């Protein structure tokens, strides 16, 4: 009998996560900052799409033709249901990588996304992916690939192996994977309590184990307990991708581009002495103890001259997606938390506080009397975008084309929120991707769409729905018991939502 799972966890569904790096609309800022020409993205593909939330949000919120596959039939069914509800036409399949790659009806792609799955599959499946990229990625096309990396995982890898072995050999038969995971973690804690030489040589292992316990078991099952689990050096990955004629472009995590928050002066000086970009990436990984990389690779990089780069950067539009008063002027990099200059960030955020699209050229002109040069503006844009406060904006034609499919997908997700908190995102045609909106906020939007105009009415409708399902709100870790207190808490949340979050969602055309 064939094991269709190939050792990958399939009896627990993957989380309903959204990964903004898979949004092709975001790669322009990263590429332009690196001095690279930005390809036009018309066709895209996601390999191993999990529940398919990212693929559906990106398909609904853009004019890009999306394809993808996931081997898990229950996850593919959920993804296909979202696609049918929105009508965006994404072709999301239930197939292994080998089956999908063998199809002859697929187009060539401008963008291929592989989020995380690279670390949890066999070498045979990795070879399938590389060959697929070699054959199907267009010249000038981009591969987004994220993976567990070394040296960041080196210390914990033996402990992960031991926990997996415990789950396979010591877990009680018939008690399910979650119980086996809990037992494996408990055993690891018992082991560390004996003060083994391993933990004395690797003191950070105990801290990582503590953080593991905070995650939901769906995440842990897929992150740690697959049969295949292969953190990889950057140089090793580059060797894997060489047959596909790919070269490293830049990090998809924009904060990685800011040396000042990640590297000391001595580290920057050493890296600047290294002429080979690949080796420089390897050395940098040691400096920051990199454990997860999110990278863009390109088939045929084209460098821009300084004039082309400057003009393209100034044409790039961004929009503020956070409530202005809540943005703390701090950012966290590999060196820890850093304070941001009030003289630069306050004037910039004031310009963006109307939640309208602004090009960097427009912002440069508006800030010229504030003694803020373009280099400072660009760095601030990268930091605010990397921190999740800004988003790049699509072309107006793309926004208009994606509006209807975004509305249909969002209407479907609002209905789902009536009985589930699984999906915490909605589609924005302005950004071409997903925007975080929690369940209660989705229910407030649903009430508003049904004709209820005041926050108190949204709260009342939401409470009636929750009450019918025997559900209560949680505050400070404890359930709120009385109906009056639940309604009061919901009303307060609805009023805050109306004042702070709703105007942003309207600007992003989520509603």
Order of alpha helices (4+ residues) and beta strands (2+ residues): alpha-beta-alpha-beta-alpha-beta-alpha-beta-alpha-beta-alpha-alpha-alpha-alpha-alpha-alpha-beta-alpha-alpha-beta-alpha-beta-beta-beta-alpha-beta-alpha-alpha-beta-alpha-beta-beta-alpha-alpha-beta-beta-alpha-alpha
